[in-house]
Amino acid sequence: MYSPLLLEHFEHPRNVGELQDADVKVTVENPACGDVMVLTLKVSDGMITSAQYRTKGCVASIACGSRLTEMLIGQDINSVRSLKRQGLVAAIGGLSNETMHASHLAFDALSAALGKIR
């Protein structure tokens, strides 16, 4: 049901936690399943220099948070604004219809965070 890459990110998640000196912190919840994600970002000179997340949720939500942070770190804000949810789905090795909500949760968090960056 899960891709090997998704399972790798679930079993060994990257960038877990909350940045204490974050420039941006958002919390989002998927009302359909109850999964919650906290995303914190450090931004300097238009670049995301650090990203961490915490997820209370399913295997796919944890993995999507992990992969999303990898996709963000070192990227300029304009590039991040052009990221598409389908890119995350592909980067995690695909999601079934039953687990697609995880990519929506991650991108809802990203969208909320980008809304706080001027």
N, C-alpha and C positions, 0 to 999 in steps of 0.2 A: 504493500500500500504506500509506503514512503520510499523516496529515492535514497540511495546511499549517502548523497551529499546532505540531504535534509537530516537524516539520522546522525551524521557526523556533527552537524551543528547543534542538534538536540543533546547528544551525549557529551560534547565538548564545546559548549557555547562560548563565544568570544564576546568580550567587552560587556560582561555582566556587572551591574552595579549602578550607582548614581554618582555623577561627577559632583563633588562638593562645591567646586567653584564654577559651576555651569553658567553659561550665558543664557541658556534656554532650558526650561524644564516643562514638560507637558505630561499629562496623564490622560489616557483615553480608554474607553471601555466599549466593547462590542455588546450592545444590548441583547442581541439574539442568543449569544452563548455565554456571556458573562466574563470572557477573557479581558484582562486589564494589562495595559502596557504603559510604563513610565519611560520616557526617552529624554535624555539630557545631552546637550551639545555644548561644546566649547568652540567659539568662533573667533578667528583673528584675521584681520585684513581680508575679509571676504572668503575665507577658507574655513572649512570644518576641520579643526585640528584634533578633536577628540569627540567620541560618542560612546555613550553607555546606555544600557537599557535594563529594565527589570520587567518580567512578564509573569503574571499569574494566569496560567492557561494551559492549553493542550500542547502536545509535542510540536505540532506545526507552528503555533504561535511563538514558542520559544525559539525554534529554529529560524523563523522569519526575522525575529528581532536581532538575532545574532548576525545573520547574513546582511541585514539592512545596515547595521553599524559598520560592517566591513566595507560596504558600498559607499558610505558617507565620508569616512575618515580620509583626509587629504584632498577632498574635492572642493572646488569653489562653489559658492552658493548658486550661481547661475546654472552650472551643470547639474547640481542637485535638484533644482526646480524643474529641470527637464526630464528627470527620471520618471519612468512609468511603472505602475504596479506589475505589469506583465513582465518587465525586466527582472523584478525581484522573484517572481514565480519561476522564470527560466533559470535565474542564478541559484535557486535552491533545488533545482532538479525537477521542478513541476509539483503541482498540487492537484489532488482530486477535487471533485465538486464539493465533497463533504468537508474538505479542509481549506478550501479557497478563502474562507473567512479570515484565516490567519494573515494572508497578504493584505486584506482590507484593513485589519487592525494596525499592522505595521505602517501602511501608507496613511491611515488616519492620523497616527502619531507624527509621522513626518510632515504631513500637511499642517497640523496644528503648530509644530515647531517652526516651520518656515513662515507661518503667519506672525510669529513673534520676532522674526529677524527683519530688521529694517535695511 
